[in-house]
């Protein structure tokens, strides 16, 4: 079993940066596909970025060139560096870990990111 705890959300102005972190506990973190999802107000959950155990990354078109996902398997952490933030990035951001074989996923509790002037 994996437990995920996010941190790093907050209120920032457009154009600013934030770094979200997700700390995992439990075994076999290194094999999981880790991802960041977000749910904007009144909208559906959407994938922001993901990273495989080997470091292959995938990004939503809306964040390409602005966001960077990274992981440290030794520390059991996955981070999301968010630059040039826009008001439309406002959402609750969730960390997710999905087993590559069983496809079973674990979720963190979420962290609020608000981009507003």
Secondary structure, DSSP 8 states (H G I E B T S, - for coil): --EEEEE--EEE-TT--EEEEEEEESS-GGGSEEEEEEE-TTS-EEEEEEE-TT--EEE-TTTTTTEEEEEETTTTEEEEEE-S--GGG-EEEEEEEE-TTT--EEE---EEEEE--
